[in-house]
Amino acid sequence: MPGKVVIIEPPVPTLAVKLYLPLLSGMALTLKKFVSNVFTPRVRPTIEYPEQRRDYSDRYRGRHILKTREDGSLKCVACYMCATACPAD
């Protein structure tokens, strides 16, 4: 029936939502992770950059380098531009 208007009521929030309990449980989880990271530094997943270096695979393409083909000509694998315009010089 095209002339019929349907009114949709918004859902009534529960008491837990009114008291922000889902937000507080998320903040409690964040605080728990923070405290565990502060008091157990040997398990920390971070790398102390100047002293420790991360091992990257040979397939890592974050740094531009020029590769050579079997015949000795240059092949740019990072940006596929010619060797004169490549950022690796």
Backbone torsions as a table, in degrees:
resi	resn	phi	psi	omega
1	MET	NA	111.2	-173.9
2	PRO	-69.2	-21.7	-176.7
3	GLY	-90.0	-0.9	-176.3
4	LYS	-85.8	131.2	179.9
5	VAL	-104.5	127.7	179.4
6	VAL	-106.2	124.9	178.9
7	ILE	-99.5	124.9	-179.5
8	ILE	-104.1	122.1	179.4
9	GLU	-87.8	138.8	175.4
10	PRO	-69.7	151.6	-179.2
11	PRO	-67.1	145.4	179.0
12	VAL	-79.7	124.9	-179.1
13	PRO	-68.5	143.9	179.1
14	THR	-78.7	173.2	-180.0
15	LEU	-64.9	-37.4	180.0
16	ALA	-64.7	-39.2	179.1
17	VAL	-70.7	-36.0	178.1
18	LYS	-65.7	-31.5	-179.3
19	LEU	-91.9	6.9	179.1
20	TYR	60.0	34.1	-179.6
21	LEU	-66.7	-37.5	175.9
22	PRO	-62.8	-36.4	177.8
23	LEU	-66.8	-42.0	-179.6
24	LEU	-67.5	-34.7	177.9
25	SER	-68.3	-35.5	175.5
26	GLY	-66.6	-40.0	177.5
27	MET	-67.3	-33.7	177.2
28	ALA	-66.5	-39.4	177.1
29	LEU	-64.1	-41.5	177.9
30	THR	-63.3	-43.3	178.6
31	LEU	-64.0	-38.9	178.5
32	LYS	-62.6	-44.9	178.2
33	LYS	-65.3	-38.9	179.2
34	PHE	-62.7	-47.4	-178.4
35	VAL	-65.3	-40.2	179.7
36	SER	-67.1	-33.6	178.1
37	ASN	-73.6	-32.4	-179.0
38	VAL	-73.4	-40.8	-173.1
39	PHE	-93.6	-3.8	173.9
40	THR	-128.9	74.6	-175.4
41	PRO	-70.7	-21.4	-178.4
42	ARG	-73.6	-19.3	-179.7
43	VAL	-95.3	-4.1	-175.7
44	ARG	-61.2	133.2	-176.4
45	PRO	-82.6	5.2	-178.8
46	THR	-83.6	161.0	178.6
47	ILE	-113.8	128.8	176.6
48	GLU	-77.4	100.3	-163.3
49	TYR	-56.5	-55.1	-174.9
50	PRO	-64.7	-33.1	-177.5
51	GLU	-85.0	-35.2	-177.1
52	GLN	-115.0	142.6	176.5
53	ARG	-118.1	143.3	178.5
54	ARG	-83.5	139.6	176.2
55	ASP	-86.4	119.9	178.8
56	TYR	-102.9	151.3	178.1
57	SER	-76.9	166.9	179.4
58	ASP	-69.4	-19.7	-178.5
59	ARG	-85.7	-0.8	-179.3
60	TYR	-64.7	128.5	-176.1
61	ARG	-112.4	25.5	-178.3
62	GLY	-76.6	-22.3	-178.9
63	ARG	-117.0	133.6	-177.9
64	HIS	-77.8	124.8	174.4
65	ILE	-137.3	153.9	177.9
66	LEU	-97.3	125.9	176.0
67	LYS	-97.9	161.4	178.0
68	THR	-116.6	147.8	176.2
69	ARG	-82.9	-179.6	-179.0
70	GLU	-65.2	-30.8	-179.1
71	ASP	-84.8	0.1	177.3
72	GLY	95.8	-7.1	178.3
73	SER	-77.0	155.3	-176.7
74	LEU	-78.4	143.6	176.8
75	LYS	-133.8	117.8	-179.7
76	CYS	-88.6	119.5	-178.2
77	VAL	-102.3	-5.0	-175.2
78	ALA	-89.7	-49.7	-174.7
79	CYS	-123.8	-3.6	178.0
80	TYR	60.0	28.8	172.2
81	MET	-97.9	171.1	-179.5
82	CYS	-69.9	164.1	-174.0
83	ALA	-65.7	-24.9	-179.8
84	THR	-78.3	-25.2	-179.1
85	ALA	-100.2	0.1	-177.6
86	CYS	-69.9	139.6	-179.6
87	PRO	-67.7	-12.1	177.4
88	ALA	-82.4	-2.2	-179.0
89	ASP	60.8	NA	NA
